[in-house]
Amino acid sequence: MRLTLLRTAAVLLVLTGTAQAHHSFAMFDRGEGKQKTISGVVKEVSIVNPHGWFKILVPAADGRAIGWSFEMASAVNLQRMGWSKDLVQPGDKVTVTYYPLRIGSGGGALVSVQLANGRSVKGMMEGDRGYPTRATQ
């Protein structure tokens, strides 16, 4: 009976450690001077865990609107940086600073958003090796 409990505890410990794993930021080109900016209209903001998402519509040369998606920090860290459900609304014009996806598609890791009123709010924490560490504003 005691051996069974120990085995069960060991399995649960291993599974708990796996559940807290975090993905790599290698999909983003975070090299020196690689930040880019793009302007568009807010489509959707999701302040959720494990990462928030910021989606905008960017006008293409032919007049179509192309959807771009940006990964952000966790909900609690976004709140610490000034994000709230009322900060931006669909239809708001914004300028996004981001690290692009290495595959070249529309989106990346959100560094900051400049709102129409000139206010800028961060979308991720700048930590060593590109991992979120602490909130700064």
Secondary structure, DSSP 8 states (H G I E B T S, - for coil): -HHHHHHHHHHHHHHHHHHT----STTB---TT--EEEEEEEEEEE--SS--EEEEEEE-TTS-EEEEEEE---HHHHHHTT--TTS--TT-EEEEEEEEBTT--SEEEEEEEE-TTS-EEESS---GGG-------
